[in-house]
Amino acid sequence: LYAQRLVARKHYDMDNAKKLALELAGLA
């Protein structure tokens, strides 16, 4: 369960980073 949570957290962070990058690229 703990490992699964870590993997989910990593994917979630990557999704957030992608969203941020897309927003920054759109604003730039």
C-alpha positions in Angstrom: 0.0 0.0 0.0 2.8 2.4 0.9 4.7 1.8 -2.3 1.5 2.2 -4.3 0.9 5.6 -2.6 4.4 6.7 -3.4 3.9 5.8 -7.1 0.6 7.6 -7.2 2.2 10.7 -5.6 4.9 10.6 -8.2 2.4 10.4 -11.1 0.4 13.2 -9.5 3.4 15.5 -9.2 4.4 14.8 -12.8 0.9 15.7 -14.0 1.0 18.9 -12.0 4.4 19.7 -13.4 3.1 19.1 -17.0 0.1 21.4 -16.3 2.4 24.1 -15.0 4.8 23.8 -17.9 1.8 23.9 -20.4 0.4 27.0 -18.7 3.8 28.7 -18.6 4.3 27.9 -22.3 0.9 29.3 -23.1 1.6 32.5 -21.2 5.1 32.9 -22.6 
